[in-house]
Amino acid sequence: MTDPSPPTVVIADDQALVRTGFRLILTEAGIPVVAEAADGSEAVSAVLRHKPDVVLMDIRMPDMDGLEATRRILAARPTSECRIIILTTFDLDQYVYAALTAGASGFLLKHVTPEYLVSAVRLVRSGDALLAPSITRRLVERFAPADPLNVPVHADLGALTPRELEVLRLLARGLSNAELAGQLTLSEATVKTHVGRILTKLQLRDRVQAVVLAYQTGLVGLHEEAGE
């Protein structure tokens, strides 16, 4: 089964076998790969030339790494037009967190199943984010204030409605749109509307930045992290 309007993808990885494998998986699923890149410089050039919906970006590449390439791509293109998924071998890779805060929309371990790779590309293209519990937990540990009671709530949060604050709290625990809809007894379309308004009001690129902000401001505490 193919998408009615499949996302276009650029694959950036210094290992030819990884690029080839990902290309075959995505092509088989009806998702066109418009270019490949072997380093960060090639990735930036490919994205600016082909304007893909999604970039699969290896974090460790020669010449220019995936982190710098991510920064350059997101600085050069409108925020709503390109989503970057970081590829890594280990979820403990310290650069993953830097890439997420630089604006990447999530991460993938390279040993994921073909089905998960395909669903991840579609998920990110739709505006969602890949925030596995393990990564959410470490984002929290890195960015949450030690004493949230003494951290003033971000002034911009005052622009959110009570429902939007509730959505943001749940979003910060790594819930997907479908999980948010079930938790709040709303349709997914309504949840998407709430999330979109939150991002617009807070001037955030995507859900990853919303998660970081929720913990930085003390809106959500460590004890609420990752569904605990």
RAGIKA-V939405 format. One record per helix or strand of 2 or more residues. SS is the DSSP state (hx for helix, st for strand). FROM is the first residue (numbers start at 1). TO is the last residue. Records with the same first field share a line. If there is no record, write none. Layout:
BEGIN
SS=FROM-TO + FROM-TO
END
This chain:
BEGIN
st=9-12 + 33-37 + 54-58 + 83-88 + 106-109
hx=16-28 + 40-50 + 66-76 + 94-102 + 114-125 + 133-143 + 148-150 + 155-159 + 162-171 + 177-184 + 188-202 + 207-216 + 222-227
END
